[in-house]
Amino acid sequence: QLSGNKVRKLEFLLSDAVAQGADCVITVGGIQSNHCRATAVAAKYLNLDCYLILRTSKLLVDQDPGLVGNLLVERLLGAHIDLVSKEEYGKIGSVALADLLKKRLLEEGRKPYVIPVGGSNSLGTWGIY
């Protein structure tokens, strides 16, 4: 479940999360995102709760997507999954969606660390090489 550039990025990002004292991570991706699956697996290894915001079609956002593909792995690992329609995602954007969840978790006394879509930020790019 852990391979490729997604994991190399997560090596740097999750190291930063642990160094900052995070107790959970948040990331965003498509309904069958390999990045989200890898984040859920790596977070489990580090005893961090994982919150996933997953894009799906407007028709499926209010339905249980079931236990298929990466969702099966994420659910087996206990990841918290929030579904958002592609339309809502387009209006609000990944940064704002993650920030809303982060705010809620902070209010609950959690210490969340946000990983951008695909782990793609200045720190995550170190994992490409």
N, C-alpha and C positions, 0 to 999 in steps of 0.2 A: 504494500500500500504506500510505501515511501520510496519514490525514485524521481530522477530527473531534476530539471531546473526549479520546479516548484519547491522541492525539498531543500535545495541549496539556498534558495531565498529564505525559506522558513528557518534555516539554521541561524541566520543573522537576526531575523525579526523576532523569533521566539527567545533568543538569547537576550535581546534588548528587553523583551517583555518580562522575563524572569529578573533581570537586573533592576528593573523599575518596580518590582514587587507586585506585578499583576497577579490576580487570581483567576482571570478569565480573559479570553480573546474574542474579538469580533472580526468577522470578515464577510465579504459580499461576493456573490458570483451567480452564475446561471444554475438552474435546477439540477444539472448533472456536472457541476464544476469539479474538475480534477484538483484545482487549487483548494477548494473548500474541503474536499475529502482529505487531502494531504494535511490541511490545517487541523482537522478534527483528529486525525491519527496522531500527529505530532503533539498536539495539545494534551491528548490522553497520556502519552508517554511522560509528559511533564506535570501531570496532575493539575492541569488548567482546565476549567470549564470552557466549552466552545459554543459560541453563538454565531449562527449562520443566517444571513439574510439572502434568500435565494429568489432569483427572478424566474417567473413562469408566465404562462399565458393568462389573460384576464379570465378566461373560462375556468381555469383550474386553480386559481388563487384561493378560492374558498373550499376546495376539495382536498381530501387527504391524498397526496401523491403516491402513497403506497411504499412498498419496500422493493424498489428497483434500482439497479445500478449503484451509483455513488450514494444515493439516499439510504440504501440498506446499510452500508458501512457507517455512514454518519449517525444513523439511528442506533445501530448496535453499540456505538461508542458513547451514546448519550448526549450527542450534540443537540442544542436547542435550535430549532429551525423556525424561522419566520419567513413566510412566503409573501412576495410582493409582485404585483403585475408589472409587465414590461412597460406599460403606459405610466404607472405611478413611478417606476424607477426612472423613466425618461424625464418626468416632470421634476422629481425631487433630487435625483442623483445619488450616487453611491456614498459620497462623503456625508451628505446631510442625513441619509438613512442610518448610517453607522453612528453619526453623532447623536441622533435621537435615541438610539438604543444605549449608547454609552451614557447619556444623561440619565436615563431610567435606571441603569445598573448602578451608577454612582449614588443615586438617591436611595437605593436599596443597601448601600454600604459596601458594594463590590469595588474592585480595583481593575477595571477593564483596560485592555490594550487593543487598539484598533490596527488591524492589518488591512492595507488597501487591496482593492480588487487585484487578484493575481500576484499579490505581494510586491507590486511594482511601485517602489518609491526609491529614494536615494540609498537607503540602507539595503533594501531588498536587491538592488542591482548588483551588489557585491557578490551575490550568489550566482550570478550568470557566468562568471569566469571560473 
